[in-house]
Amino acid sequence: VRFCYRLVGTTCGEALGSDPTGRYIDVDHPTGYGREIVSNLEEIVERRQPGFGEFIVSLPGREHSGYSRVYFPLARNGVDVDMLIGTHAHRFEKGRGRHRIL
């Protein structure tokens, strides 16, 4: 399974320094952080349950940026997850990230 950013909002793209719409997560973030994102998303798909996470990342022009995100699984046939929809809320402080399935 590969995850592609289907649509990324303007504010998120500005925080990242570029708009990742249409790009694959494993290509855009090939190392540790990207693997963590993919692992979290795979777990959401497998369990067919929403997932919530709080993370700290480095962003252009900022030492650290904290953000929370929540993803919800969607299934066109009502059973097999074939898309995720999510939202991010950015905050700018130092801390430690964690992820949990709801």
Secondary structure as GFF3:
##gff-version 3
##sequence-region A 1 102
A	DSSP	alpha_helix	10	16	.	.	.	ID=ss1
A	DSSP	alpha_helix	25	28	.	.	.	ID=ss2
A	DSSP	alpha_helix	32	47	.	.	.	ID=ss3
A	DSSP	beta_strand	51	59	.	.	.	ID=ss4
A	DSSP	beta_strand	62	74	.	.	.	ID=ss5
A	DSSP	beta_strand	83	91	.	.	.	ID=ss6
A	DSSP	beta_strand	98	101	.	.	.	ID=ss7
###
